[in-house]
Amino acid sequence: MAKIDPQKLPKHIAIIMDGNGRWAKSRSLSRIKGHEEGARSVRDIVRASREIGVQWLTLYAFSEENWRRPKYEIQALWRLLKRFLQSELEEMLQNGIRFHVIGRIYKLPKDVQKSIKETIEKTSANKDMTLTLALSYGARQEIVDTVEKIATQIETGNIGSGDVTEALVAENLYTANMPDPDLLIRTSGEFRISNFLLWQIAYAEIYVTPTHWPDFRRDEYFMALEEYQRRERRFGATGDQVARKRK
Ligand code: FPP
C-alpha cells in the first residue's frame, strides 16, 4: 500500500476519465468494450476512495460535447450507467456512499433519469462519501445556467446587482454545497480541461497520466495521491508563509 498520509488527503478529487476508446482500439476491441472496462475502473476507484477516506469524488462521465457521438455509443453508455447504478447500490448503502449528479440531467433518457433519481433517494442519508457523476455536463453551460439564475434573482428584486459575490456565484453553480476539488486527475495523457468544472478548479492541483482510464486502477490512483501530498499548495502565498503556517 502506498504511503498516503490520511491527514493530508484531498477532500475532493475530480477525475476526467479519458481513453476508453484508445484502450479498446489498441486491443482491436469495440469502443463499447472500452467503456465496459472503464466502468470496472470506476468501481475500483470508488472503492479505493472510500477505503482511504476521500469525502468527495466527482467523475466526468458524459460531457455536453459527448452528445455528438454515434447514437449506439451514447445508448451503450446509458445502458452501462443504469447497470452500474443497479449493481453498485448495495455497496453504496453498505459503505455510506451518497450518490449525486451534476449537469443538464433533463437531457438524459427518461429511464436513466429515473434510475438516477432512485439511487439519489436511496443513498441520500449516507454521509461518509459523496460520489458525483457529471452527466451531460459542461462548465460553460453551468456558468450560463448560473448567470441566468442570478439574473432572475436580481430581476425579481430578491437581490441587487451589487450583491453578486464569489460566494453567491458558487452557491448558484451545480456544485452548490460541494467543496472545490483539491486534486484534478486526467487519464490518457491530454493536458486539457475539456470544459470540466472551470470555476471550481481555480486552485486544484492537476495530475495527468498517460494511462488510459480502463487501466487506471487503485495502484496508480494511490501514486497520484502520493504525488499530490508531495506538492506544496500555496494559494497565492509564498513558500515561506506556507511553511510558517504549518508550524
Ligand atoms: C472517455 O473515453 C470516457 C467517456 C466519454 C465516458 C466515461 C464512461 C465510463 C468510464 C464508463 C461508464 C461510466 C460509469 C459511471 C458506469 P473516450 O471514449 O473519450 O476515449 P478516447 O478519447 O480514447 O476515444
Residues whose N, C-alpha, C, O or C-beta is under 5 A from the ligand:
A	BS01	FPP	M17 D18 G19 N20 G21 R22 W23 H35 G38 A39 V42 Y60 A61 L80 L81 F84
